[in-house]
Amino acid sequence: MKPTRILLVDPQPVVCAGLRSLIGSFGPEWEICGSAGDGLGVARELRKRLRRVEMLIFSGVTSGVQLGRIWRSAVRGCLLKSEGSEVLALALESVRAGHAFRSRAISALCQSDEPNGKVPSAITARETEVLHLICEGKSTKEVATRLGVSPKTIETHRSHLLRKLRVRSSLEMTRFAIAEGLVVKV
């Protein structure tokens, strides 16, 4: 199997060097292909040029409002720099497998700092994944097959999303998700 290529982005070279060493210790399935300093600029450029790139944010930000914005910016995973290497390894594996990942610490910060209750930072990583697929027009059965779960599980996620987003239908959910930046309209 080809190694998963990783571009490290952090303004502090020592952080990139530490991550390079740590990720290298996870095994040969990971290849560091480079590093850069301007996180937002690189992320925007990658998103423009490579539609199939997955982004994992390893953030030093601890504001729930800011983390909620990061999470809704089409990243596939998010964890804090203060978390252990085992959380980073789990995040890398989850994103590589095509699953969304949000650490417990990120989820807790987002829930505790929710600004006005309008933007639902309390939705889980799996619910976010289901939301993205519903917004792509996938049926319950298609979402279940893609995520390897039963249609009943997807219906449960859908009902939680409807309740948390305070909407009554998949159409309203899609409109809300686009308007609030929870998903990107393509």
TACOR-V172689 format. One record per residue. N is the residue number from 0. RES is the residue in one letter. SS is DSSP state (a for helix, b for strand, c for the rest). OMEGA is omega in whole degrees, 0 to 359 (none if undefined). Layout:
N & RES & SS & OMEGA
N & RES & SS & OMEGA
This chain:
0 & M & c & 178
1 & K & c & 178
2 & P & c & 175
3 & T & b & 182
4 & R & b & 183
5 & I & b & 172
6 & L & b & 178
7 & L & b & 179
8 & V & b & 177
9 & D & c & 180
10 & P & c & 182
11 & Q & c & 181
12 & P & a & 181
13 & V & a & 177
14 & V & a & 178
15 & C & a & 180
16 & A & a & 179
17 & G & a & 178
18 & L & a & 178
19 & R & a & 180
20 & S & a & 181
21 & L & a & 181
22 & I & a & 175
23 & G & a & 180
24 & S & c & 180
25 & F & c & 177
26 & G & c & 185
27 & P & c & 180
28 & E & c & 180
29 & W & b & 178
30 & E & b & 176
31 & I & b & 185
32 & C & b & 178
33 & G & b & 176
34 & S & b & 181
35 & A & b & 185
36 & G & c & 185
37 & D & c & 185
38 & G & a & 183
39 & L & a & 179
40 & G & a & 179
41 & V & a & 181
42 & A & a & 179
43 & R & a & 181
44 & E & a & 178
45 & L & a & 181
46 & R & a & 179
47 & K & a & 187
48 & R & a & 186
49 & L & c & 182
50 & R & c & 186
51 & R & c & 179
52 & V & c & 176
53 & E & c & 182
54 & M & c & 177
55 & L & b & 181
56 & I & b & 178
57 & F & b & 196
58 & S & b & 173
59 & G & c & 180
60 & V & c & 178
61 & T & c & 176
62 & S & c & 179
63 & G & a & 180
64 & V & a & 179
65 & Q & a & 179
66 & L & a & 176
67 & G & a & 177
68 & R & a & 178
69 & I & a & 183
70 & W & a & 182
71 & R & c & 184
72 & S & c & 177
73 & A & c & 172
74 & V & c & 183
75 & R & c & 181
76 & G & b & 182
77 & C & b & 175
78 & L & b & 181
79 & L & b & 176
80 & K & c & 181
81 & S & c & 181
82 & E & c & 184
83 & G & c & 181
84 & S & a & 179
85 & E & a & 177
86 & V & a & 177
87 & L & a & 179
88 & A & a & 179
89 & L & a & 179
90 & A & a & 179
91 & L & a & 180
92 & E & a & 180
93 & S & a & 181
94 & V & a & 179
95 & R & a & 180
96 & A & c & 178
97 & G & c & 181
98 & H & c & 174
99 & A & c & 179
100 & F & b & 172
101 & R & b & 184
102 & S & c & 178
103 & R & a & 181
104 & A & a & 178
105 & I & a & 180
106 & S & a & 181
107 & A & a & 179
108 & L & a & 180
109 & C & a & 181
110 & Q & a & 184
111 & S & a & 185
112 & D & c & 184
113 & E & c & 190
114 & P & c & 186
115 & N & c & 179
116 & G & c & 182
117 & K & c & 179
118 & V & c & 189
119 & P & c & 180
120 & S & c & 182
121 & A & c & 178
122 & I & c & 184
123 & T & c & 178
124 & A & a & 180
125 & R & a & 177
126 & E & a & 177
127 & T & a & 178
128 & E & a & 178
129 & V & a & 179
130 & L & a & 179
131 & H & a & 182
132 & L & a & 176
133 & I & a & 180
134 & C & a & 175
135 & E & c & 179
136 & G & c & 180
137 & K & c & 177
138 & S & c & 178
139 & T & a & 181
140 & K & a & 179
141 & E & a & 179
142 & V & a & 180
143 & A & a & 180
144 & T & a & 182
145 & R & a & 183
146 & L & a & 177
147 & G & c & 178
148 & V & c & 181
149 & S & c & 175
150 & P & a & 178
151 & K & a & 178
152 & T & a & 179
153 & I & a & 177
154 & E & a & 177
155 & T & a & 178
156 & H & a & 180
157 & R & a & 180
158 & S & a & 176
159 & H & a & 179
160 & L & a & 179
161 & L & a & 180
162 & R & a & 184
163 & K & a & 180
164 & L & a & 180
165 & R & c & 177
166 & V & c & 186
167 & R & c & 182
168 & S & c & 178
169 & S & a & 178
170 & L & a & 177
171 & E & a & 180
172 & M & a & 179
173 & T & a & 179
174 & R & a & 179
175 & F & a & 182
176 & A & a & 178
177 & I & a & 181
178 & A & a & 183
179 & E & c & 179
180 & G & c & 178
181 & L & c & 174
182 & V & c & 180
183 & V & c & 178
184 & K & c & 180
185 & V & c & none
